[in-house]
């Protein structure tokens, strides 16, 4: 566990030179790498933990109120904070598993998003860096005002109650993050912590699996997390976050395009109805079968068939982001397919799974959509998901 100062660095001054490289191998073989190696390794081996919660322990609390939500960097910060404070489905959560939070990125106002949210909400937090971003971001993000300061992107866990044994599990990249338009140093990680909840001690894991990779690679990343959990003291466990179960192999534009045409051949309406909101049925089933094989339940802990990310052909922003990795000539065909199902396509990317837990009485998992700020701006490109669970006793 580290204070925020562990993330201080001066790597930014080398960014112009680093941007010339097309692979991590080139970076590590360069004359620059010895100058930044120690700082990169320090950042990527750190987990920042701070305590801002002072809960009145109520021994009558019988279950845990959990939330998982990909905050899309924390770009719409004030709206996100307001929703977590006041939205009836999101407020007063004991545990929050939040992928995609920035520290010192222009696109999110150069905030330390995790720390500022924790202070506003009065929660303890753990933040694990996953990338040192050499640029402002992808798509419309490159036009953000100002320049990056700390240039760090990561994921976080928030808890109303004390977190112990906090650490991160490194996950291998699905593609070289220095190849392509958006260049980054680092790799995804999962945050693991034991939570001292009045209803009982349990383990929580924040996960963000790779988007630009194959289905087999996402399965591998989840397997690495589960293998690690098997080395720890057995505890009731909840895992949640953005698993990027897109059904696609997105290691490259070519693979994604081939996958797109495969789905056209399967029938656009069939795929949109039976596969994108149900990735566990066929395309991503190895990942979900792995969970079940290890004793994890997921079907009762999610609103199955309800998408958490929605693509609309009228969205200029999403079309701009897609152009970073899909050739221009593909768009007429993408629009054609989308129009066949009303112009809107939804995929389920965000999930809970658990072992040694059960649904709290008279509750159901929920997918919370249509989250916007006062001006109608969406708070994130993902919907939030909630789960109230009870810890099973031995």
KOLLUMVEX-500937 format. One record per residue (C-alpha): x, y, z. Coordinates in Angstrom, 1 decimal, always signed. Example, Ala and Ser with C-alpha at 12.3 -4.5 7.8 and 13.67 -1.06 7.14 Angstrom:
<recs>
rec X:+12.3&Y:-4.5&Z:+7.8
rec X:+13.7&Y:-1.1&Z:+7.1
</recs>
This chain:
<recs>
rec X:+0.0&Y:+0.0&Z:+0.0
rec X:+1.4&Y:+3.4&Z:-1.0
rec X:+0.5&Y:+7.1&Z:-0.6
rec X:-0.3&Y:+9.1&Z:-3.8
rec X:+3.2&Y:+10.5&Z:-4.0
rec X:+4.4&Y:+7.1&Z:-5.3
rec X:+2.9&Y:+8.1&Z:-8.7
rec X:+4.9&Y:+11.2&Z:-9.1
rec X:+7.3&Y:+11.1&Z:-12.1
rec X:+8.9&Y:+13.2&Z:-14.8
rec X:+8.6&Y:+10.6&Z:-17.7
rec X:+6.5&Y:+13.1&Z:-19.6
rec X:+9.6&Y:+14.9&Z:-20.8
rec X:+10.6&Y:+11.8&Z:-22.8
rec X:+7.1&Y:+11.3&Z:-24.4
rec X:+8.1&Y:+13.0&Z:-27.8
rec X:+11.0&Y:+10.5&Z:-28.2
rec X:+8.9&Y:+7.5&Z:-27.0
rec X:+6.2&Y:+8.2&Z:-29.5
rec X:+8.6&Y:+7.3&Z:-32.3
rec X:+8.6&Y:+3.7&Z:-31.3
rec X:+6.1&Y:+1.1&Z:-32.6
rec X:+6.6&Y:-1.7&Z:-30.0
rec X:+7.4&Y:-2.2&Z:-26.4
rec X:+10.4&Y:-4.2&Z:-27.6
rec X:+11.8&Y:-1.1&Z:-29.4
rec X:+11.2&Y:+1.0&Z:-26.3
rec X:+13.1&Y:-1.4&Z:-24.0
rec X:+16.0&Y:-1.6&Z:-26.5
rec X:+16.3&Y:+2.2&Z:-26.7
rec X:+18.7&Y:+4.6&Z:-25.0
rec X:+15.7&Y:+6.2&Z:-23.3
rec X:+14.4&Y:+3.2&Z:-21.4
rec X:+17.2&Y:+3.1&Z:-18.8
rec X:+16.3&Y:+6.7&Z:-17.9
rec X:+12.6&Y:+5.8&Z:-17.3
rec X:+12.7&Y:+2.1&Z:-16.2
rec X:+12.8&Y:+2.6&Z:-12.5
rec X:+9.9&Y:+5.2&Z:-12.6
rec X:+7.8&Y:+2.9&Z:-14.9
rec X:+8.3&Y:-0.1&Z:-12.7
rec X:+7.6&Y:+1.9&Z:-9.5
rec X:+4.3&Y:+3.1&Z:-10.9
rec X:+3.2&Y:-0.2&Z:-12.3
rec X:+4.1&Y:-2.0&Z:-9.0
rec X:+2.1&Y:+0.4&Z:-6.8
rec X:-1.3&Y:+0.4&Z:-5.4
rec X:-2.4&Y:+3.7&Z:-3.7
rec X:-4.6&Y:+3.2&Z:-0.6
rec X:-6.1&Y:+5.9&Z:+1.5
rec X:-8.9&Y:+5.9&Z:+4.1
rec X:-11.6&Y:+8.6&Z:+4.1
rec X:-14.4&Y:+6.6&Z:+5.7
rec X:-15.4&Y:+6.9&Z:+9.3
rec X:-18.5&Y:+4.5&Z:+9.4
rec X:-20.6&Y:+4.0&Z:+12.4
rec X:-20.4&Y:+0.2&Z:+12.6
rec X:-23.9&Y:-1.2&Z:+12.7
rec X:-23.8&Y:-4.9&Z:+13.7
rec X:-27.4&Y:-5.3&Z:+12.4
rec X:-26.2&Y:-4.8&Z:+8.7
rec X:-26.9&Y:-8.2&Z:+7.1
rec X:-25.7&Y:-7.7&Z:+3.5
rec X:-23.3&Y:-5.9&Z:+1.2
rec X:-24.5&Y:-3.3&Z:-1.3
rec X:-22.2&Y:-3.5&Z:-4.3
rec X:-21.8&Y:-1.4&Z:-7.5
rec X:-19.6&Y:-1.9&Z:-10.6
rec X:-19.4&Y:+0.8&Z:-13.2
rec X:-16.9&Y:+1.7&Z:-15.9
rec X:-16.7&Y:+5.5&Z:-15.5
rec X:-15.1&Y:+6.2&Z:-18.9
rec X:-12.1&Y:+7.8&Z:-17.4
rec X:-14.2&Y:+10.0&Z:-15.0
rec X:-14.6&Y:+12.6&Z:-17.8
rec X:-18.0&Y:+13.8&Z:-16.5
rec X:-16.7&Y:+14.1&Z:-13.0
rec X:-19.3&Y:+16.4&Z:-11.3
rec X:-22.2&Y:+14.4&Z:-12.8
rec X:-20.7&Y:+11.1&Z:-11.7
rec X:-20.1&Y:+12.4&Z:-8.2
rec X:-23.7&Y:+13.7&Z:-8.0
rec X:-25.1&Y:+10.3&Z:-9.2
rec X:-23.1&Y:+8.3&Z:-6.6
rec X:-24.2&Y:+10.7&Z:-3.9
rec X:-27.9&Y:+11.0&Z:-4.9
rec X:-29.2&Y:+8.5&Z:-7.4
rec X:-31.5&Y:+6.1&Z:-5.6
rec X:-29.9&Y:+3.0&Z:-7.2
rec X:-26.3&Y:+4.1&Z:-6.8
rec X:-26.0&Y:+5.9&Z:-3.5
rec X:-24.9&Y:+4.5&Z:-0.2
rec X:-23.0&Y:+1.6&Z:-1.7
rec X:-20.7&Y:-0.3&Z:+0.7
rec X:-18.5&Y:-1.5&Z:-2.2
rec X:-17.7&Y:+0.0&Z:-5.6
rec X:-15.6&Y:-1.7&Z:-8.2
rec X:-14.7&Y:+1.0&Z:-10.8
rec X:-12.6&Y:+0.4&Z:-13.9
rec X:-11.3&Y:+3.3&Z:-16.0
rec X:-10.2&Y:+6.2&Z:-13.8
rec X:-7.6&Y:+8.8&Z:-14.7
rec X:-4.9&Y:+10.6&Z:-12.7
rec X:-3.7&Y:+13.7&Z:-14.5
rec X:-5.3&Y:+13.3&Z:-17.9
rec X:-6.5&Y:+16.3&Z:-19.8
rec X:-9.7&Y:+14.5&Z:-21.0
rec X:-10.8&Y:+14.2&Z:-17.3
rec X:-9.6&Y:+17.6&Z:-16.2
rec X:-6.3&Y:+16.4&Z:-14.9
rec X:-8.0&Y:+15.2&Z:-11.7
rec X:-7.0&Y:+12.3&Z:-9.5
rec X:-10.4&Y:+10.9&Z:-10.1
rec X:-10.3&Y:+8.0&Z:-7.6
rec X:-9.0&Y:+10.1&Z:-4.8
rec X:-11.4&Y:+13.0&Z:-5.4
rec X:-14.4&Y:+10.7&Z:-5.6
rec X:-13.3&Y:+9.0&Z:-2.3
rec X:-13.1&Y:+12.3&Z:-0.5
rec X:-16.5&Y:+13.5&Z:-1.8
rec X:-18.2&Y:+10.2&Z:-0.9
rec X:-16.3&Y:+9.6&Z:+2.3
rec X:-15.0&Y:+6.2&Z:+1.3
rec X:-11.7&Y:+4.3&Z:+1.5
rec X:-10.2&Y:+3.6&Z:-1.9
rec X:-7.4&Y:+1.7&Z:-3.6
rec X:-6.1&Y:+2.8&Z:-7.0
rec X:-3.9&Y:+0.7&Z:-9.3
rec X:-2.2&Y:+2.3&Z:-12.3
rec X:-2.5&Y:+0.2&Z:-15.5
rec X:-1.1&Y:+2.6&Z:-18.2
rec X:+1.2&Y:+5.6&Z:-18.5
rec X:-0.5&Y:+7.3&Z:-21.4
rec X:+1.9&Y:+9.0&Z:-23.9
rec X:-1.0&Y:+10.9&Z:-25.6
rec X:-4.3&Y:+12.5&Z:-24.6
rec X:-6.2&Y:+9.4&Z:-25.7
rec X:-8.1&Y:+8.0&Z:-28.6
rec X:-10.9&Y:+9.3&Z:-30.8
rec X:-12.4&Y:+12.6&Z:-29.6
rec X:-10.1&Y:+12.5&Z:-26.5
rec X:-7.1&Y:+13.8&Z:-28.5
rec X:-8.9&Y:+17.1&Z:-28.8
rec X:-9.3&Y:+17.6&Z:-25.1
rec X:-8.2&Y:+21.1&Z:-23.9
rec X:-4.9&Y:+21.4&Z:-22.1
rec X:-2.1&Y:+18.9&Z:-21.6
rec X:-1.7&Y:+15.8&Z:-19.5
rec X:+0.1&Y:+16.2&Z:-16.1
rec X:+0.5&Y:+12.8&Z:-14.5
rec X:-0.6&Y:+10.9&Z:-17.5
rec X:-1.8&Y:+7.8&Z:-15.6
rec X:-4.8&Y:+5.6&Z:-16.2
rec X:-6.0&Y:+2.9&Z:-13.8
rec X:-8.8&Y:+1.2&Z:-11.9
rec X:-10.1&Y:+1.4&Z:-8.4
rec X:-12.0&Y:-0.2&Z:-5.5
rec X:-14.0&Y:+1.8&Z:-2.9
rec X:-15.2&Y:+0.6&Z:+0.4
rec X:-17.2&Y:+2.0&Z:+3.3
rec X:-15.3&Y:-0.4&Z:+5.6
rec X:-11.7&Y:-1.2&Z:+6.1
rec X:-9.7&Y:-2.8&Z:+3.3
rec X:-6.8&Y:-5.2&Z:+4.1
rec X:-4.4&Y:-7.2&Z:+2.1
rec X:-4.8&Y:-4.8&Z:-0.8
rec X:-2.7&Y:-5.8&Z:-3.9
rec X:-2.9&Y:-6.0&Z:-7.6
rec X:-2.6&Y:-8.9&Z:-10.1
rec X:-0.8&Y:-8.1&Z:-13.4
rec X:-2.5&Y:-9.3&Z:-16.6
rec X:-0.8&Y:-9.8&Z:-19.9
rec X:-1.6&Y:-7.4&Z:-22.7
rec X:-3.7&Y:-8.7&Z:-25.6
rec X:-1.7&Y:-6.6&Z:-28.1
rec X:+1.4&Y:-4.4&Z:-28.0
rec X:+0.2&Y:-1.1&Z:-26.5
rec X:+2.9&Y:+0.8&Z:-28.4
rec X:+1.5&Y:-0.4&Z:-31.7
rec X:-1.2&Y:+1.8&Z:-33.3
rec X:-2.5&Y:+5.3&Z:-32.8
rec X:-2.9&Y:+5.3&Z:-29.0
rec X:+0.5&Y:+4.6&Z:-27.4
rec X:+0.8&Y:+3.5&Z:-23.7
rec X:+3.3&Y:+1.9&Z:-21.3
rec X:+2.0&Y:-0.7&Z:-18.9
rec X:-0.6&Y:-3.5&Z:-18.7
rec X:-4.0&Y:-4.2&Z:-17.1
rec X:-4.2&Y:-5.3&Z:-13.5
rec X:-6.9&Y:-6.5&Z:-11.1
rec X:-7.3&Y:-5.1&Z:-7.6
rec X:-7.8&Y:-7.6&Z:-4.8
rec X:-8.7&Y:-6.6&Z:-1.2
rec X:-10.3&Y:-8.2&Z:+1.9
rec X:-13.2&Y:-6.2&Z:+3.3
rec X:-13.9&Y:-6.0&Z:+7.0
rec X:-17.7&Y:-5.6&Z:+6.6
rec X:-20.0&Y:-5.9&Z:+9.6
rec X:-21.9&Y:-8.7&Z:+7.9
rec X:-18.7&Y:-10.6&Z:+7.6
rec X:-15.3&Y:-10.6&Z:+6.1
rec X:-15.1&Y:-11.2&Z:+2.3
rec X:-12.8&Y:-10.6&Z:-0.6
rec X:-13.5&Y:-8.2&Z:-3.5
rec X:-11.8&Y:-8.0&Z:-6.9
rec X:-12.1&Y:-5.1&Z:-9.4
rec X:-11.5&Y:-6.4&Z:-13.0
rec X:-11.1&Y:-4.8&Z:-16.4
rec X:-10.3&Y:-7.3&Z:-19.1
rec X:-8.7&Y:-6.3&Z:-22.4
rec X:-10.8&Y:-4.9&Z:-25.2
rec X:-8.3&Y:-5.2&Z:-28.0
rec X:-7.6&Y:-8.9&Z:-27.7
rec X:-9.1&Y:-12.3&Z:-28.5
rec X:-11.8&Y:-14.1&Z:-26.6
rec X:-9.2&Y:-16.7&Z:-25.7
rec X:-7.0&Y:-13.9&Z:-24.2
rec X:-9.9&Y:-12.6&Z:-22.0
rec X:-10.4&Y:-16.2&Z:-20.8
rec X:-6.7&Y:-16.3&Z:-20.0
rec X:-6.8&Y:-13.1&Z:-18.1
rec X:-9.7&Y:-14.3&Z:-16.0
rec X:-8.0&Y:-17.6&Z:-15.4
rec X:-4.9&Y:-15.7&Z:-14.1
rec X:-7.1&Y:-13.9&Z:-11.6
rec X:-8.8&Y:-17.1&Z:-10.4
rec X:-5.5&Y:-18.9&Z:-10.1
rec X:-4.2&Y:-16.1&Z:-7.9
rec X:-7.3&Y:-16.2&Z:-5.7
rec X:-6.7&Y:-19.9&Z:-5.2
rec X:-3.4&Y:-19.2&Z:-3.6
rec X:-5.0&Y:-17.0&Z:-0.9
rec X:-6.8&Y:-17.7&Z:+2.3
rec X:-10.3&Y:-19.0&Z:+1.3
rec X:-12.9&Y:-16.3&Z:+1.7
rec X:-16.4&Y:-15.5&Z:+0.2
rec X:-15.5&Y:-13.6&Z:-2.9
rec X:-17.2&Y:-11.1&Z:-5.3
rec X:-15.6&Y:-10.2&Z:-8.6
rec X:-16.9&Y:-7.4&Z:-10.7
rec X:-16.2&Y:-4.9&Z:-13.5
rec X:-15.8&Y:-4.5&Z:-17.2
rec X:-14.9&Y:-7.8&Z:-18.8
rec X:-15.2&Y:-6.5&Z:-22.4
rec X:-17.2&Y:-9.5&Z:-23.5
rec X:-17.8&Y:-8.0&Z:-26.9
rec X:-17.8&Y:-11.5&Z:-28.5
rec X:-15.2&Y:-10.1&Z:-30.9
rec X:-11.5&Y:-10.8&Z:-31.4
rec X:-10.2&Y:-7.2&Z:-31.6
rec X:-6.5&Y:-7.8&Z:-31.6
rec X:-6.5&Y:-6.0&Z:-35.0
rec X:-8.8&Y:-4.3&Z:-37.3
rec X:-8.6&Y:-7.2&Z:-39.7
rec X:-9.7&Y:-9.7&Z:-37.1
rec X:-12.5&Y:-7.5&Z:-36.0
rec X:-13.7&Y:-7.0&Z:-39.6
rec X:-13.7&Y:-10.8&Z:-40.2
rec X:-15.6&Y:-11.2&Z:-37.0
rec X:-18.1&Y:-8.6&Z:-38.2
rec X:-18.8&Y:-10.5&Z:-41.4
rec X:-19.1&Y:-13.8&Z:-39.6
rec X:-21.9&Y:-12.2&Z:-37.6
rec X:-23.6&Y:-10.8&Z:-40.7
rec X:-23.6&Y:-14.4&Z:-42.1
rec X:-25.1&Y:-15.6&Z:-38.8
rec X:-27.9&Y:-13.1&Z:-39.2
rec X:-27.7&Y:-9.5&Z:-37.8
rec X:-31.0&Y:-9.8&Z:-35.9
rec X:-30.0&Y:-13.2&Z:-34.5
rec X:-26.6&Y:-11.9&Z:-33.2
rec X:-28.1&Y:-8.6&Z:-31.8
rec X:-30.8&Y:-10.5&Z:-29.9
rec X:-29.1&Y:-13.7&Z:-28.9
rec X:-25.4&Y:-13.1&Z:-28.7
rec X:-24.3&Y:-9.5&Z:-28.0
rec X:-26.4&Y:-9.3&Z:-24.8
rec X:-25.7&Y:-13.0&Z:-24.1
rec X:-22.0&Y:-13.4&Z:-24.7
rec X:-21.9&Y:-16.4&Z:-22.2
rec X:-24.0&Y:-18.5&Z:-24.6
rec X:-21.5&Y:-19.0&Z:-27.3
rec X:-18.7&Y:-16.6&Z:-28.2
rec X:-17.3&Y:-16.0&Z:-24.7
rec X:-18.5&Y:-19.2&Z:-23.1
rec X:-15.0&Y:-20.4&Z:-22.2
rec X:-14.6&Y:-17.5&Z:-19.8
rec X:-18.0&Y:-18.2&Z:-18.1
rec X:-17.5&Y:-21.9&Z:-18.0
rec X:-14.1&Y:-21.3&Z:-16.3
rec X:-15.9&Y:-19.3&Z:-13.5
rec X:-18.4&Y:-22.1&Z:-13.0
rec X:-15.7&Y:-24.7&Z:-12.9
rec X:-14.1&Y:-22.8&Z:-10.1
rec X:-17.3&Y:-22.6&Z:-8.1
rec X:-18.3&Y:-19.1&Z:-9.1
rec X:-21.9&Y:-18.2&Z:-9.8
rec X:-22.8&Y:-15.4&Z:-12.3
rec X:-26.3&Y:-16.1&Z:-13.7
rec X:-28.2&Y:-15.1&Z:-10.5
rec X:-26.0&Y:-12.0&Z:-9.9
rec X:-26.6&Y:-10.2&Z:-13.2
rec X:-29.6&Y:-9.0&Z:-15.3
rec X:-28.9&Y:-11.5&Z:-18.1
rec X:-29.7&Y:-10.3&Z:-21.6
rec X:-29.6&Y:-6.6&Z:-20.7
rec X:-26.8&Y:-4.7&Z:-22.4
rec X:-24.4&Y:-2.3&Z:-20.6
rec X:-22.8&Y:-0.6&Z:-23.6
rec X:-24.9&Y:+0.7&Z:-26.5
rec X:-23.9&Y:+1.7&Z:-30.0
rec X:-26.0&Y:+4.1&Z:-31.9
rec X:-25.3&Y:+5.0&Z:-35.5
rec X:-26.3&Y:+8.6&Z:-34.7
rec X:-23.4&Y:+8.9&Z:-32.2
rec X:-20.7&Y:+11.1&Z:-33.8
rec X:-18.4&Y:+10.5&Z:-30.8
rec X:-18.5&Y:+6.7&Z:-31.0
rec X:-18.0&Y:+6.8&Z:-34.8
rec X:-15.0&Y:+9.0&Z:-34.3
rec X:-13.5&Y:+6.5&Z:-31.7
rec X:-14.2&Y:+3.5&Z:-34.0
rec X:-12.2&Y:+5.2&Z:-36.8
rec X:-9.0&Y:+4.8&Z:-34.8
rec X:-9.0&Y:+1.1&Z:-35.5
rec X:-11.7&Y:+0.3&Z:-38.1
rec X:-11.1&Y:+1.3&Z:-41.8
rec X:-13.3&Y:+4.0&Z:-43.3
rec X:-14.7&Y:+1.6&Z:-45.9
rec X:-16.3&Y:-0.5&Z:-43.2
rec X:-18.7&Y:+2.1&Z:-41.9
rec X:-21.4&Y:+1.8&Z:-44.7
rec X:-21.6&Y:-1.9&Z:-43.8
rec X:-21.7&Y:-1.2&Z:-40.1
rec X:-24.5&Y:+1.3&Z:-40.5
rec X:-26.4&Y:-1.0&Z:-42.8
rec X:-26.3&Y:-3.8&Z:-40.2
rec X:-27.2&Y:-1.4&Z:-37.3
rec X:-30.2&Y:+0.0&Z:-39.3
rec X:-31.6&Y:-3.5&Z:-39.7
rec X:-32.1&Y:-3.6&Z:-35.9
rec X:-33.3&Y:+0.0&Z:-35.5
rec X:-30.0&Y:+1.8&Z:-35.4
rec X:-29.0&Y:+0.8&Z:-31.9
rec X:-27.0&Y:-2.3&Z:-30.7
rec X:-26.4&Y:-3.3&Z:-27.1
rec X:-23.8&Y:-5.6&Z:-25.7
rec X:-23.3&Y:-6.8&Z:-22.1
rec X:-19.7&Y:-6.1&Z:-21.1
rec X:-20.1&Y:-5.6&Z:-17.3
rec X:-20.6&Y:-8.4&Z:-14.8
rec X:-20.6&Y:-9.7&Z:-11.3
rec X:-19.6&Y:-13.2&Z:-10.2
rec X:-19.3&Y:-14.6&Z:-6.7
rec X:-18.4&Y:-17.6&Z:-4.6
rec X:-19.6&Y:-18.1&Z:-1.0
rec X:-22.3&Y:-15.4&Z:-1.4
rec X:-26.0&Y:-15.3&Z:-2.3
rec X:-28.5&Y:-12.7&Z:-3.2
rec X:-29.7&Y:-10.7&Z:-0.3
rec X:-33.4&Y:-11.3&Z:+0.6
rec X:-35.9&Y:-9.4&Z:-1.5
rec X:-33.3&Y:-8.0&Z:-3.8
rec X:-32.4&Y:-8.5&Z:-7.4
rec X:-29.3&Y:-7.5&Z:-9.5
rec X:-29.9&Y:-4.4&Z:-11.6
rec X:-28.5&Y:-2.6&Z:-14.6
rec X:-28.8&Y:+1.1&Z:-14.2
rec X:-29.0&Y:+3.0&Z:-17.5
rec X:-29.8&Y:+6.4&Z:-18.9
rec X:-27.3&Y:+8.1&Z:-16.4
rec X:-26.8&Y:+11.7&Z:-17.4
rec X:-25.8&Y:+15.0&Z:-15.9
rec X:-28.0&Y:+18.1&Z:-15.6
rec X:-27.4&Y:+19.0&Z:-19.3
rec X:-28.3&Y:+15.5&Z:-20.6
rec X:-24.6&Y:+14.5&Z:-21.1
rec X:-24.1&Y:+10.7&Z:-20.6
rec X:-22.0&Y:+10.1&Z:-17.5
rec X:-20.2&Y:+7.2&Z:-19.1
rec X:-20.4&Y:+5.0&Z:-22.2
rec X:-21.3&Y:+2.1&Z:-19.8
rec X:-24.3&Y:+1.5&Z:-17.7
rec X:-23.8&Y:+0.8&Z:-14.0
rec X:-24.6&Y:-2.6&Z:-12.4
rec X:-25.6&Y:-3.3&Z:-8.8
rec X:-25.7&Y:-6.3&Z:-6.6
rec X:-26.9&Y:-6.7&Z:-3.0
rec X:-25.5&Y:-10.0&Z:-1.5
rec X:-25.3&Y:-11.9&Z:+1.7
rec X:-22.1&Y:-13.6&Z:+2.9
rec X:-22.5&Y:-17.3&Z:+3.4
rec X:-21.1&Y:-18.6&Z:+6.7
rec X:-19.2&Y:-21.9&Z:+6.9
</recs>
